Amino acid sequence: MRVTYHGHSCFRLEVPGTVPVRLVFDPFLRDNPHGAVDPATVPCDLVLCSHAHNDHIADALELARLHGAAIVAPYELAEHFAAQGARTIDLMPGGGIDLPWGRIQMTPAIHSSALELPNGENRAMGVPAGYLVRAGGRNVYHAGDTALFGDMALIGRHGLDLALIPIGDHYTMGPDDALHALSLLRPRLTVPMHYNTFPPIKADPHAFATRAAQAGHAVKVMAAGETLAL
């Protein structure tokens, strides 16, 4: 299994197999300040969107149209994409779907979810979420945008090989709460996300990694474009 970071909260997960499967979480590629990427160069089979804010869905439809990918999203957001012709898989927190290569389960997140329309309107779009992906004997958790919450202990109860968690504060957990989240999730490895993209979410991921190591947690700070193998 290979994980590529595209900056902010966007990751590409490659699941090996007879027919490899490629998943993109929270697609923010073309206009990502961490390093713009052409969606045409990011082939994928599934696009997992945690909520409706533009920095988490910006390239979802383009990826779906370019690569024939299905969009996985909370029900209302999935309906929004389906109305625009996308193939979708709608889930709600706690629910999941078994696929030939593994399982996707939607987890709770504490945040909001609204489409930011050109006229300035924010249109409510159901609930925010995270994702737990199980494949090839590995468990990967993408927390989405979220605050710290106690049920993270339940999300990690079967063991996590990788946790992708926000540390940017202001709109999500900051470093202090993210560090406590690790004590609940207990992942084998953590990659911080959702920091330094915009001024309000400025954070030092290396300082976070140092504090995490002192508490017994392994954290890898990834640069945009970097890939790691699980």
Stockholm file with secondary structure:
# STOCKHOLM 1.0

chainA/1-230         MRVTYHGHSCFRLEVPGTVPVRLVFDPFLRDNPHGAVDPATVPCDLVLCSHAHNDHIADALELARLHGAAIVAPYELAEHFAAQGARTIDLMPGGGIDLPWGRIQMTPAIHSSALELPNGENRAMGVPAGYLVRAGGRNVYHAGDTALFGDMALIGRHGLDLALIPIGDHYTMGPDDALHALSLLRPRLTVPMHYNTFPPIKADPHAFATRAAQAGHAVKVMAAGETLAL
#=GR chainA/1-230 SS CEEEECSTTCEEEEECSSSCEEEEESCCCTTCTTCCCCGGGSCCSEEECCSSSHHHHTTHHHHHHHHCCEEEEEHHHHHHHHTTTCCEEEECTTCEEEETTEEEEEEECSSCCEEECTTSCEEECSCCEEEEEEETTEEEEECCSCCCCTTHHHHTTTCBSEEEEECCCTTSCCHHHHHHHHHHHCBSCEEEESCSSSGGGCCCHHHHHHHHHHTTCCBCCCCTTCEEEC
#=GC SS_cons         CEEEECSTTCEEEEECSSSCEEEEESCCCTTCTTCCCCGGGSCCSEEECCSSSHHHHTTHHHHHHHHCCEEEEEHHHHHHHHTTTCCEEEECTTCEEEETTEEEEEEECSSCCEEECTTSCEEECSCCEEEEEEETTEEEEECCSCCCCTTHHHHTTTCBSEEEEECCCTTSCCHHHHHHHHHHHCBSCEEEESCSSSGGGCCCHHHHHHHHHHTTCCBCCCCTTCEEEC
//
